[in-house]
Amino acid sequence: MNGGAQVPEASADSGSAAGRVPAQRRPGSQEPAALRFGVLGPVRAWRGAEPLSTGSPQQRALLAALLLREGRTATAHELIDALWGDEPPSQALAAVRTYASRLRKILDAGVLVSESGGYAVRGLADGALDVAVAQDLAAEAEKARNAGKLCQARDALARALSLWDGEVLAGVPGPYAEAQRVRLEEWRLQLLESRLHMDLEQGCHAEAVSELTALTAAHPLRERLRELLMLALYRSGRQAEALAVYADTRRLLADELGVDPRPGLRELQQRILQADPGLAEPSSPRSEPAPAPVRPAQLPATVPDFTGRASFVAELSAVLASAEGRVMAVSALAGIGGVGKTTLAVHIAHQTRTAFPDGQLYVDLQGAGPRAAEPETVLGSFLRALGTADSAIPDSLEERSALYRSVLDGRRVLVLLDNAKDAAQVRPLLPGMEGCAALVTSRVRMVDLAGAHLVDLDVMSPDEALSLFTKIVGRERVASEREAALDVVAACGFLPLAIRIAASRLAARRTWTVSVLAAKLADERRRLDELQAGDLAVKATFELGYGALEPAQARAFRLLGLADGPDISLAAAAAVLDLPVEDAEDLLESLVDTSLLESAAPGRYRYHDLVRLYARACAERDEHPPGEREAAMSRLLDFCLATAAGVYAIERPGDRLVDHLTATEHPGLVFAHRSAARDWLYTEANCLLALARQSAGRPGTLRRAIDLLWAALDISESGANSREYEATARALLEAARQVDVPRVEARALMTLAHAHVDGGRFDMADQEAEQVIRLAEEADDLLPVCWARNARGIIALYQSRNADGEEHLSQAIQHFRTLGDRPGEASALCNLSRIHLATGRTQSAVALARQGIDIYDAMGNSMRGANGRYALGMALTQSNQRDSAADRLHEALEVFRDSRQRLWEGMTLFRLAEVDLAARRSANAATNAEMALTVLRGIGGEWRRGNVLTVLGHALTGIGQTDRAQVCWHEALRIYEELGSPEATAVRALLSPVQAA
């Protein structure tokens, strides 16, 4: 079914179903608040927002019976049957009359009427009864679905389902109420099945698995839910589990009912076995009109003073317009930097956009810089712009490219790929479909891009160059100094970008004449020979703008180009320049005006990749004394380290790490709120890691770079930048080993060990932590010793070396106490609690975890207090205090989510699944385990994934899905065997001998 179950139609306002309470509707503001009623839960009534008493259970039963008749009269005999069935009390009729009388006093006059010896509820406003609203929304969904409006249909069903509030007619007695409960619950399930089917049609299969797992546990004989679960698993790449669901279903039906699965379920099993391509993509009877995001319009604005290039505009416009009826039209513009490739491409794209009614995509591929854009990242951005949900975007380049072409099939879209590095970067981004076209700009000529229409873009002709200069500067100023203007454009080498920069500078300085600018450009010491080929022409163009800068502007231009990273914040720029923020902002905005700097967002700035290279060349050539470059980078590193340390201190009050970091001379930012501190850390993550890598090559900054990485360890634990964090830690360790200073090497090893623990690479982390202890003790640097002991203790726990773990953690506790590091002590206590738990000392495990929490709470350390509650939740689970365990874990989960700690969020969901499993709540356990798998995707390592799969298998067994459980255990066994983990023995025992083999 598509929209809803066959239920009696009732008039309702579809827009009133925003919540569980039916919305009131009044024809005029003078009328009193309307009555509203709810039966999809407890029987309730409201006048406006005021709840009304509906009386005793039998009185509520009478009201429900009348409401569900939708205005039709119920005789006294029918009402007696509804309330008491075959065994009414002797005074049943009198009781009915009493209930009716009491209801009349509560309700508005004329609502409860007596008629023909019976009663009826009349005169209700539209949307006054929740079940009528739900009927109307179901009808709306059916209509929208038939019209191909899948999103609208799903939204209507979701609003209808939101009206249910627990058990229908809760607490209402009588056979009529029982019959209505069954009917309305069946209808709810049908609506839910329809909504889930639409979820799968919209590609939300991964998200649906958790919900469907819980539903099949609650309704094991409902084959439609099983069918949807099989399809969701299959589309999530879990074919074996999908087939296992069928096997579980067939066995259950045979055992319980003595029947086989229905034909549709058997057919789906066969299609999965055959890997039917029709199952891979969601199908819909009609294509739904695309919402606004599916028709992207990403083209940058064309310049209002576009000049010349008439032959190129005509040639390329003709090629792009010919895309209709062809497989694909590709045009590639090549030329030196600053020749105007982007300006021309954007202008042509705007000229031809009417030929591509389904949208235009744009991306700067950053091919001229050291880190060109990855095709996978670009495809992810394109797919989102075309309306693809994040959950439906695959990981690999090949899969993203294939999905990209599928999404573009049947559409006419123009793709502008700007500043490409080479053909290899471009190929996965080409649409490849009839009716689509791609326009590519690059510094290199793409002779190896098959089928492309290649265009070599040269500099402007003298007439075109003068025309562009005149449009920017103004006709009057140029007309009086035409020869000087020709000298200017000639000095610019007729390069469009150079001409634009020069003309803009002149236009902004009304006291300058054209001759003044021409005289400046005549000095070859201020520019390179514009007539040479290659990058020198680009540098000469930038030299024009740079040479005209005031001294303070030029210094800012040079120094800001030194830092790696995608962009720079205003506060960080002020640190580089050693200026107050207000003065730095004035300088940066003046550079934006010259086009030498870009405003990436309010308060953030970036260089074009070529301009950054030029700025660095200027710094090497012009910065005096030369040590100022190192001083500027040192100030930036100080700023970032001080700010990161401040964030760390806010997140972990009382933690002594900040007292053991290298002292900084330049201050950092101070945050009033924890959320602002956390936002800074994650916003600056890429810049911080880039700065740490860049600082690795400077002996004077290496120690602070390592401390920066240590203070910013939440970047690793969040999962968002785990790989980049680990790569940076490796680079810093290599640099530390070059300088051969034990203290520096120990701290670098500690950051890498931390990253490896987060990533589940425990052997490597243990070896590194062991080296940390040796080096840090040699350097008399006790804090890394504490951390390394703590890390080795938890690693030993993970590897079932409990005696070793207890020894390490006991030493860590003593070391932390020596340092007066109370949060560190609490961390080690909580980890020791887990060792006690693993060795059967449950009571002491609970006590140790509570000691740790008491320390955390006393210091206001909410984030690490969540780790303590995580440990306590585990101990309480094993001591059979399951409700308390769940409470502690839910408290931890809330903090981890708020702190964006995805690793710990996923692990807490896993522990909640364990609690549910111990409490025999198998369906809840399966739901939490599925959510844990989703959150931990790509982080935490395979060992943790194996643990979650093992628990999921137990949960699935508990809800009768044993074949699917076997699939989970086989996957867990494969993981454990590859890692050499002792858990393999227990999982192997769960599998039958035949399956284990």
PyMOL commands that set and color helices and strands:
alter all, ss='L'
color gray80, all
select helices_A, chain A and resi 14-16+57-67+76-84+92-106+130-146+150-161+175-201+205-218+223-235+239-256+263-273+277-279+292-294+310-321+341-355+375-385+390-392+397-408+423-429+462-473+475-479+482-491+496-508+514-522+524-526+535-547+551-560+570-577+581-593+609-622+627-651+656-660+674-683+685-695+699-711+714-717+722-739+742-758+762-778+782-798+802-819+822-838+842-858+862-878+882-898+902-918+922-935+941-958+962-979+983-990+993-996
alter helices_A, ss='H'
color red, helices_A
select strands_A, chain A and resi 35-38+44-47+50-52+74-75+112-115+118-121+329-334+360-364+414-420+437-442+453-456+568-569+598-601+604-606
alter strands_A, ss='S'
color yellow, strands_A
deselect
rebuild
show_as cartoon
